[in-house]
């Protein structure tokens, strides 16, 4: 049986964890956003929107269902954003930061780069 290095195993678990968190967030936000398109949910958030100083203006030009649909669309867009985050892009940014001149001696940004005398 081939033995796996602990660092490789940790990296694999980290990637799995990041994927679970990212897509768990997508599912939850998507579900909440999709519910806003139902009449039941629109009626349920009516009181919250009417009494909110930030959201009450929606009823000036949208119906109850129209305001709920707009909020649902916004929540669905917020759900799609984490799904679009590219892990490779995040890794390239991390590597660019490590190569940058912002490294401080003894910092965690570039471990092992500065050697003790």
C-alpha positions as CSV (number, residue, x, y, z in Angstrom):
1,X,0.0,0.0,0.0
2,X,1.3,3.4,-1.0
3,X,1.8,5.8,1.9
4,X,0.6,9.3,1.4
5,X,2.6,12.3,2.8
6,X,0.8,14.1,5.6
7,X,1.2,17.5,3.8
8,X,-0.5,16.0,0.7
9,X,-3.3,14.5,2.8
10,X,-3.8,17.9,4.6
11,X,-4.0,19.7,1.2
12,X,-6.6,17.2,0.0
13,X,-8.7,17.6,3.1
14,X,-8.4,21.4,2.8
15,X,-9.7,21.3,-0.8
16,X,-12.6,19.0,0.1
17,X,-13.5,21.3,3.0
18,X,-13.4,24.4,0.8
19,X,-15.6,22.7,-1.8
20,X,-18.1,21.6,0.9
21,X,-18.3,25.1,2.4
22,X,-18.5,26.8,-1.0
23,X,-21.2,24.6,-2.5
24,X,-23.1,24.4,0.8
25,X,-23.3,28.1,0.8
26,X,-24.5,28.1,-2.8
27,X,-27.3,25.6,-2.0
28,X,-28.5,27.4,1.0
29,X,-28.5,30.9,-0.6
30,X,-30.0,29.5,-3.8
31,X,-32.8,27.8,-1.8
32,X,-33.6,30.9,0.1
33,X,-33.6,33.0,-3.0
34,X,-35.8,30.6,-5.0
35,X,-38.3,30.6,-2.2
36,X,-38.8,34.3,-2.7
37,X,-40.6,33.6,-6.0
38,X,-43.4,31.8,-4.2
39,X,-46.5,33.7,-2.9
40,X,-46.2,32.1,0.5
41,X,-42.7,33.6,1.0
42,X,-43.7,36.9,-0.5
43,X,-46.5,37.2,2.1
44,X,-44.1,36.1,4.8
45,X,-41.6,38.8,4.2
46,X,-44.2,41.6,3.6
47,X,-44.0,42.9,7.2
48,X,-40.2,42.8,7.3
49,X,-40.0,44.8,4.1
50,X,-42.7,47.4,5.0
51,X,-41.0,48.2,8.3
52,X,-37.5,48.3,7.0
53,X,-36.0,51.7,6.4
54,X,-33.8,50.3,3.7
55,X,-36.3,48.2,1.8
56,X,-39.7,49.9,2.3
57,X,-39.2,52.1,-0.8
58,X,-39.7,48.9,-3.0
59,X,-43.4,49.0,-2.4
60,X,-43.6,52.5,-4.0
61,X,-43.2,51.0,-7.5
62,X,-43.3,47.2,-7.1
63,X,-46.1,44.9,-6.0
64,X,-45.7,42.5,-3.1
65,X,-44.7,39.7,-5.4
66,X,-42.5,42.0,-7.6
67,X,-40.5,43.2,-4.5
68,X,-40.1,39.6,-3.4
69,X,-39.0,38.6,-6.8
70,X,-36.4,41.3,-6.9
71,X,-35.0,40.3,-3.5
72,X,-35.1,36.6,-4.7
73,X,-33.1,37.5,-7.8
74,X,-30.5,39.4,-5.7
75,X,-30.2,36.4,-3.4
76,X,-29.8,34.0,-6.4
77,X,-27.1,36.2,-7.8
78,X,-25.3,36.2,-4.4
79,X,-25.6,32.4,-4.4
80,X,-24.0,32.1,-7.8
81,X,-21.0,34.2,-6.9
82,X,-19.2,31.7,-4.6
83,X,-19.7,29.0,-7.2
84,X,-17.8,31.0,-9.7
85,X,-14.7,31.4,-7.5
86,X,-11.9,29.7,-9.3
87,X,-9.6,27.8,-7.0
88,X,-6.7,28.1,-9.5
89,X,-7.1,31.8,-9.5
90,X,-7.0,31.9,-5.7
91,X,-3.8,29.8,-5.8
92,X,-2.2,32.2,-8.4
93,X,-3.0,35.1,-6.1
94,X,-1.5,33.4,-3.2
95,X,1.7,32.6,-5.1
96,X,2.0,36.2,-6.4
97,X,1.7,37.4,-2.8
98,X,4.5,35.1,-1.7
99,X,6.7,36.5,-4.5
100,X,5.8,40.1,-3.7
101,X,8.1,42.6,-2.1
102,X,5.7,42.9,0.8
103,X,7.2,40.0,2.6
104,X,8.3,40.8,6.2
105,X,11.2,38.9,7.8
106,X,9.8,36.3,10.1
107,X,6.3,36.6,8.7
108,X,4.0,33.7,7.7
109,X,3.8,35.1,4.1
110,X,7.1,33.6,3.1
111,X,8.1,30.9,5.6
112,X,11.6,29.8,5.2
113,X,12.6,32.6,2.9
114,X,14.5,34.5,5.6
115,X,17.2,32.4,7.3
116,X,18.3,33.0,10.9
117,X,22.0,33.7,11.2
